[in-house]
Amino acid sequence: MFDVKETDYFDIEDDTFDTVLEPGIRFTGNIKFIKPFMIRGKVNGKIDATSDLVIDSCSEVNADINAVRVLIKGKVHGNVTARDLVFVSSTGILDGDITSKHVVLEPGSTFSGRCTMVK
């Protein structure tokens, strides 16, 4: 047997995020941001970032995503490209391709797509 180490890939506190798209809000279009961003609502479109993105467990995102680090706790339909890390938590569902240096799929997560690990 082997042990799985607990690693804290994201320090998630609401104070970390300058912008939070709250539950009940639906956004259609392109989102661009340079500081950490959290989605708790619904998004349709495209997301392009030079920072971290957290998709909370109550979220639904239909978008191609490009960010530094992406944490998926909710539902994502679209391709995800992250410069450093894509992390799909045990509650996360990703239907799309992943391109990143590092990929973590927690037990219980759902992933349907192709994964490309880059240097």
Backbone as a chain_set.jsonl record, in Angstrom:
{"seq": "MFDVKETDYFDIEDDTFDTVLEPGIRFTGNIKFIKPFMIRGKVNGKIDATSDLVIDSCSEVNADINAVRVLIKGKVHGNVTARDLVFVSSTGILDGDITSKHVVLEPGSTFSGRCTMVK", "coords": {"N": [[0.843, -1.185, 0.0], [0.238, 2.352, -0.283], [0.642, 5.742, 0.829], [-1.31, 8.657, 0.423], [-0.254, 11.877, 0.143], [-1.374, 14.786, 1.774], [-1.633, 17.764, 0.17], [-1.468, 21.213, 0.073], [-2.577, 22.854, -2.396], [-3.918, 25.152, -3.036], [-4.498, 28.068, -1.241], [-7.368, 28.855, 0.012], [-9.319, 31.418, 0.726], [-11.914, 33.703, 1.224], [-10.966, 36.296, 1.37], [-8.794, 36.333, -0.294], [-9.651, 36.732, -2.841], [-10.31, 39.236, -5.14], [-12.48, 39.534, -6.739], [-15.644, 38.043, -6.842], [-17.93, 36.061, -8.412], [-21.047, 35.769, -7.574], [-23.402, 33.216, -6.32], [-26.415, 32.683, -8.156], [-25.961, 34.605, -10.023], [-25.75, 34.973, -13.484], [-23.549, 34.925, -16.156], [-22.769, 35.887, -19.416], [-20.423, 35.856, -21.94], [-17.087, 37.198, -22.484], [-14.546, 36.844, -20.06], [-11.937, 38.562, -18.542], [-9.151, 38.757, -16.415], [-6.754, 39.886, -13.913], [-6.179, 39.413, -11.317], [-6.761, 37.107, -8.544], [-9.751, 35.191, -8.995], [-13.043, 34.162, -8.281], [-15.612, 31.911, -9.086], [-18.923, 31.473, -8.384], [-21.307, 31.394, -9.489], [-22.982, 31.107, -12.647], [-21.438, 30.704, -15.789], [-21.11, 31.436, -19.213], [-19.143, 31.349, -22.023], [-15.949, 32.672, -22.511], [-12.899, 32.425, -20.687], [-10.136, 34.222, -19.719], [-7.085, 34.614, -18.191], [-4.501, 36.058, -16.109], [-3.933, 35.071, -13.677], [-5.087, 33.254, -10.748], [-7.886, 30.976, -10.826], [-10.865, 30.001, -9.32], [-13.389, 27.672, -9.345], [-16.219, 27.315, -7.797], [-18.062, 24.867, -5.802], [-20.811, 25.091, -6.293], [-21.03, 26.012, -8.828], [-21.504, 26.433, -12.416], [-19.866, 26.197, -15.386], [-19.545, 26.967, -18.719], [-17.215, 27.164, -20.759], [-14.129, 27.881, -22.437], [-11.074, 27.878, -20.769], [-8.315, 29.789, -19.71], [-5.686, 30.175, -17.616], [-3.502, 30.841, -14.757], [-3.437, 29.086, -12.467], [-5.933, 26.654, -11.899], [-8.68, 25.759, -10.037], [-11.084, 23.375, -9.763], [-14.12, 22.87, -8.451], [-16.718, 22.707, -9.024], [-18.882, 22.35, -11.886], [-17.526, 22.072, -15.112], [-17.621, 22.669, -18.511], [-15.688, 22.545, -21.142], [-12.469, 23.4, -22.535], [-9.476, 23.421, -20.588], [-6.72, 25.335, -19.926], [-3.81, 25.737, -18.165], [-1.118, 27.544, -16.851], [0.401, 26.649, -14.655], [-1.072, 24.752, -12.91], [-3.801, 22.453, -12.881], [-6.425, 21.581, -10.912], [-8.702, 19.253, -9.977], [-11.197, 18.877, -7.806], [-12.699, 16.577, -5.409], [-15.395, 17.02, -5.707], [-15.555, 18.051, -8.18], [-16.316, 18.344, -11.699], [-15.205, 17.837, -14.883], [-15.59, 18.29, -18.23], [-13.848, 18.19, -20.825], [-10.729, 19.095, -22.412], [-7.466, 19.061, -20.861], [-4.622, 21.105, -20.473], [-1.558, 21.497, -19.049], [1.208, 22.114, -16.726], [1.074, 20.717, -14.324], [-1.245, 18.367, -13.062], [-3.962, 17.518, -11.05], [-6.173, 15.107, -10.019], [-8.542, 14.559, -7.827], [-9.626, 11.74, -5.826], [-12.898, 10.722, -6.59], [-13.481, 12.828, -8.215], [-14.619, 13.842, -11.527], [-13.626, 13.352, -14.811], [-13.592, 13.906, -18.217], [-12.011, 13.716, -21.099], [-9.019, 14.79, -22.823], [-5.67, 14.768, -21.614], [-2.904, 16.827, -21.512], [0.351, 17.122, -20.569], [2.655, 19.62, -20.043], [5.957, 21.093, -20.234]], "CA": [[0.0, 0.0, 0.0], [0.947, 3.623, -0.254], [-0.114, 6.837, 1.422], [-1.466, 9.855, -0.392], [0.059, 13.054, 0.95], [-2.234, 15.962, 1.657], [-0.867, 18.918, -0.271], [-2.318, 22.384, -0.03], [-2.256, 23.517, -3.651], [-4.564, 26.463, -3.038], [-4.96, 28.644, 0.019], [-8.628, 29.462, -0.408], [-10.073, 32.217, 1.67], [-12.62, 34.741, 0.468], [-10.148, 37.514, 1.345], [-7.81, 36.199, -1.362], [-10.26, 37.043, -4.126], [-10.811, 40.583, -5.351], [-13.776, 39.455, -7.41], [-16.387, 36.79, -6.703], [-19.207, 36.011, -9.126], [-21.852, 35.099, -6.558], [-24.491, 32.329, -6.768], [-27.572, 33.413, -8.643], [-25.568, 35.475, -11.127], [-25.414, 34.314, -14.75], [-22.76, 35.814, -16.998], [-22.488, 35.393, -20.764], [-19.438, 36.704, -22.604], [-15.678, 36.943, -22.189], [-14.045, 37.366, -18.787], [-10.485, 38.702, -18.449], [-8.78, 39.298, -15.111], [-5.337, 39.794, -13.579], [-6.083, 39.062, -9.898], [-7.548, 35.901, -8.284], [-11.174, 35.325, -9.311], [-13.828, 32.993, -7.888], [-16.941, 31.805, -9.695], [-19.92, 30.722, -7.63], [-22.522, 31.443, -10.299], [-22.95, 30.404, -13.929], [-20.728, 31.452, -16.824], [-21.056, 30.924, -20.579], [-18.288, 32.223, -22.82], [-14.515, 32.382, -22.504], [-12.211, 32.999, -19.538], [-8.716, 34.416, -19.998], [-6.569, 35.229, -16.977], [-3.09, 35.996, -15.749], [-3.958, 34.789, -12.251], [-5.767, 32.016, -10.354], [-9.332, 30.882, -10.974], [-11.527, 28.96, -8.544], [-14.775, 27.411, -9.729], [-16.752, 26.756, -6.559], [-18.864, 23.654, -5.949], [-22.166, 25.388, -6.751], [-20.892, 26.707, -10.111], [-21.561, 25.773, -13.716], [-19.107, 27.006, -16.335], [-19.436, 26.494, -20.091], [-16.23, 28.102, -21.302], [-12.72, 27.538, -22.506], [-10.414, 28.598, -19.684], [-6.868, 29.959, -19.758], [-5.307, 30.857, -16.371], [-2.25, 30.36, -14.173], [-3.853, 27.888, -11.741], [-7.387, 26.504, -11.939], [-9.249, 24.802, -9.098], [-12.455, 23.066, -10.184], [-14.928, 22.188, -7.449], [-18.044, 22.604, -9.624], [-18.984, 21.734, -13.212], [-16.926, 22.81, -16.216], [-17.683, 22.09, -19.852], [-14.786, 23.344, -21.96], [-11.053, 23.077, -22.4], [-8.798, 24.165, -19.538], [-5.276, 25.485, -20.08], [-3.248, 26.431, -17.005], [0.34, 27.628, -16.917], [1.024, 25.888, -13.565], [-1.791, 23.648, -12.275], [-5.253, 22.224, -12.914], [-6.784, 20.732, -9.774], [-10.121, 18.916, -9.972], [-11.461, 18.347, -6.468], [-13.593, 15.413, -5.348], [-16.741, 17.434, -6.134], [-15.413, 18.667, -9.494], [-16.645, 17.639, -12.936], [-14.625, 18.506, -16.034], [-15.835, 17.688, -19.527], [-13.012, 18.962, -21.737], [-9.308, 18.758, -22.397], [-6.586, 19.771, -19.939], [-3.222, 21.322, -20.826], [-0.922, 22.143, -17.901], [2.414, 21.483, -16.187], [0.686, 19.803, -13.256], [-2.672, 18.037, -13.033], [-4.363, 16.717, -9.899], [-7.561, 14.661, -10.034], [-8.813, 13.943, -6.533], [-10.59, 10.642, -5.861], [-14.274, 11.21, -6.592], [-13.662, 13.803, -9.297], [-15.004, 13.291, -12.822], [-12.902, 13.987, -15.913], [-13.807, 13.299, -19.523], [-11.269, 14.5, -22.073], [-7.608, 14.458, -22.99], [-4.782, 15.508, -20.731], [-1.572, 17.05, -22.045], [1.23, 17.711, -19.565], [3.708, 20.361, -20.72], [7.05, 21.558, -19.364]], "C": [[0.885, 1.245, 0.0], [0.038, 4.677, 0.345], [-0.166, 8.0, 0.445], [-1.218, 11.045, 0.523], [-0.982, 14.138, 0.714], [-1.351, 17.141, 1.279], [-1.828, 20.077, -0.457], [-1.919, 23.172, -1.282], [-2.807, 24.933, -3.708], [-4.875, 26.861, -1.61], [-6.221, 29.413, -0.328], [-9.315, 30.119, 0.774], [-10.718, 33.319, 0.861], [-11.817, 36.03, 0.365], [-9.144, 37.515, 0.191], [-8.341, 36.735, -2.684], [-10.799, 38.468, -4.169], [-12.212, 40.555, -5.923], [-14.369, 38.069, -7.236], [-17.699, 36.946, -7.458], [-20.126, 35.145, -8.281], [-22.916, 34.163, -7.139], [-25.697, 33.172, -7.187], [-27.246, 34.348, -9.792], [-25.2, 34.61, -12.325], [-24.702, 35.322, -15.627], [-22.523, 35.139, -18.34], [-21.542, 36.371, -21.438], [-18.033, 36.302, -22.23], [-15.292, 37.594, -20.869], [-12.528, 37.399, -18.866], [-10.175, 39.301, -17.084], [-7.304, 39.066, -14.848], [-5.11, 39.466, -12.099], [-6.985, 37.854, -9.646], [-9.058, 36.152, -8.386], [-11.876, 34.034, -8.918], [-15.195, 33.049, -8.551], [-17.798, 30.927, -8.811], [-21.242, 30.672, -8.387], [-22.374, 30.613, -11.558], [-22.323, 31.295, -14.983], [-20.818, 30.695, -18.141], [-20.181, 31.871, -21.374], [-16.859, 31.761, -22.845], [-13.89, 33.091, -21.317], [-10.724, 33.034, -19.842], [-8.106, 35.199, -18.836], [-5.062, 35.133, -16.871], [-2.96, 35.774, -14.247], [-4.691, 33.473, -12.01], [-7.271, 32.126, -10.538], [-9.834, 29.734, -10.121], [-12.973, 28.88, -9.002], [-15.377, 26.633, -8.573], [-17.734, 25.619, -6.84], [-20.281, 23.901, -6.463], [-22.183, 25.986, -8.16], [-21.089, 25.793, -11.308], [-20.907, 26.7, -14.716], [-19.075, 26.284, -17.676], [-18.509, 27.461, -20.803], [-14.891, 27.409, -21.474], [-12.01, 28.45, -21.528], [-8.907, 28.622, -19.919], [-6.485, 30.771, -18.523], [-3.969, 30.308, -15.886], [-2.498, 29.051, -13.427], [-5.37, 27.854, -11.752], [-7.788, 25.412, -10.956], [-10.706, 24.608, -9.471], [-13.123, 22.252, -9.091], [-16.342, 21.966, -7.965], [-17.986, 21.928, -10.981], [-18.373, 22.652, -14.269], [-17.096, 21.998, -17.498], [-16.869, 23.01, -20.751], [-13.357, 22.932, -21.706], [-10.389, 23.991, -21.383], [-7.294, 24.142, -19.798], [-4.776, 26.298, -18.895], [-1.736, 26.399, -17.101], [0.99, 26.729, -15.867], [0.257, 24.637, -13.146], [-3.275, 23.651, -12.625], [-5.54, 21.215, -11.815], [-8.288, 20.51, -9.826], [-10.397, 18.22, -8.649], [-12.447, 17.179, -6.538], [-15.02, 15.751, -5.775], [-16.737, 17.965, -7.568], [-15.763, 17.737, -10.648], [-16.072, 18.454, -14.088], [-14.874, 17.681, -17.286], [-15.106, 18.538, -20.555], [-11.568, 18.563, -21.568], [-8.538, 19.632, -21.414], [-5.205, 19.897, -20.584], [-2.588, 22.097, -19.678], [0.378, 21.437, -17.545], [2.051, 20.389, -15.19], [-0.828, 19.609, -13.29], [-2.937, 17.156, -11.823], [-5.844, 16.405, -10.053], [-7.804, 13.925, -8.72], [-9.742, 12.745, -6.713], [-12.01, 11.193, -5.725], [-14.537, 12.236, -7.666], [-14.056, 13.079, -10.581], [-14.291, 14.079, -13.907], [-13.152, 13.199, -17.183], [-13.12, 14.183, -20.554], [-9.856, 13.988, -22.197], [-6.781, 15.33, -22.066], [-3.406, 15.596, -21.374], [-0.742, 17.762, -20.981], [2.415, 18.326, -20.299], [4.773, 20.782, -19.724], [7.016, 23.053, -19.241]], "O": [[2.09, 1.19, 0.246], [-1.184, 4.523, 0.367], [0.8, 8.288, -0.262], [-1.883, 11.204, 1.547], [-1.411, 14.37, -0.416], [-0.415, 17.474, 2.006], [-2.881, 19.929, -1.077], [-1.044, 24.037, -1.235], [-2.229, 25.807, -4.352], [-5.452, 26.079, -0.854], [-6.152, 30.501, -0.899], [-9.816, 29.459, 1.685], [-10.123, 33.817, -0.095], [-11.96, 36.777, -0.603], [-8.698, 38.575, -0.248], [-7.566, 37.145, -3.549], [-11.631, 38.858, -3.349], [-13.032, 41.428, -5.639], [-13.702, 37.057, -7.449], [-18.484, 37.852, -7.177], [-19.996, 33.921, -8.274], [-23.291, 34.293, -8.304], [-25.952, 34.238, -6.627], [-28.151, 34.837, -10.469], [-24.443, 33.647, -12.206], [-25.185, 36.437, -15.824], [-22.128, 33.975, -18.402], [-21.817, 37.569, -21.502], [-17.803, 35.205, -21.722], [-15.657, 38.737, -20.592], [-11.896, 36.4, -19.21], [-10.846, 40.233, -16.641], [-6.674, 38.195, -15.448], [-3.971, 39.265, -11.678], [-7.887, 37.59, -10.442], [-9.569, 37.176, -7.932], [-11.374, 32.942, -9.183], [-15.85, 34.092, -8.576], [-17.449, 29.782, -8.523], [-22.179, 29.991, -7.973], [-21.735, 29.561, -11.555], [-22.628, 32.485, -15.069], [-20.631, 29.48, -18.189], [-20.44, 33.074, -21.402], [-16.573, 30.605, -23.159], [-14.281, 34.205, -20.968], [-10.123, 32.014, -20.18], [-8.546, 36.307, -18.528], [-4.43, 34.254, -17.457], [-2.002, 36.229, -13.622], [-4.893, 32.682, -12.931], [-7.855, 33.204, -10.425], [-9.301, 28.626, -10.183], [-13.686, 29.882, -9.043], [-15.091, 25.451, -8.385], [-18.179, 25.434, -7.973], [-20.892, 22.989, -7.021], [-23.233, 26.418, -8.635], [-20.881, 24.581, -11.244], [-21.327, 27.845, -14.884], [-18.638, 25.137, -17.765], [-18.953, 28.454, -21.381], [-14.563, 26.47, -20.749], [-12.298, 29.644, -21.456], [-8.304, 27.611, -20.279], [-6.903, 31.92, -18.384], [-3.378, 29.43, -16.515], [-1.861, 28.036, -13.707], [-6.023, 28.891, -11.631], [-7.3, 24.284, -11.03], [-11.478, 25.567, -9.494], [-12.754, 21.107, -8.831], [-17.084, 21.145, -7.426], [-17.157, 21.049, -11.214], [-18.663, 23.848, -14.316], [-16.764, 20.814, -17.56], [-17.302, 24.113, -21.083], [-13.072, 22.196, -20.761], [-10.69, 25.183, -21.315], [-6.677, 23.08, -19.88], [-5.252, 27.405, -18.645], [-1.142, 25.362, -17.394], [2.017, 26.108, -16.141], [0.852, 23.566, -13.033], [-3.919, 24.699, -12.663], [-4.965, 20.127, -11.791], [-9.063, 21.461, -9.73], [-9.903, 17.121, -8.395], [-12.958, 16.847, -7.607], [-15.774, 14.859, -6.164], [-17.792, 18.293, -8.112], [-15.544, 16.527, -10.591], [-16.411, 19.625, -14.252], [-14.436, 16.536, -17.395], [-15.668, 19.491, -21.094], [-11.227, 17.782, -20.68], [-8.9, 20.782, -21.164], [-4.683, 18.943, -21.16], [-3.012, 23.209, -19.361], [0.633, 20.318, -17.99], [2.621, 19.298, -15.196], [-1.587, 20.551, -13.516], [-2.234, 16.172, -11.591], [-6.669, 17.307, -10.197], [-7.329, 12.806, -8.527], [-10.553, 12.722, -7.638], [-12.287, 12.021, -4.857], [-15.692, 12.498, -8.001], [-13.861, 11.871, -10.714], [-14.336, 15.309, -13.931], [-12.953, 11.985, -17.228], [-13.596, 15.279, -20.85], [-9.532, 12.893, -21.738], [-7.137, 16.472, -21.773], [-2.812, 14.581, -21.737], [-1.084, 18.861, -20.546], [3.096, 17.655, -21.075], [4.527, 20.825, -18.519], [7.853, 23.635, -18.552]]}, "num_chains": 1, "name": "protein.A"}
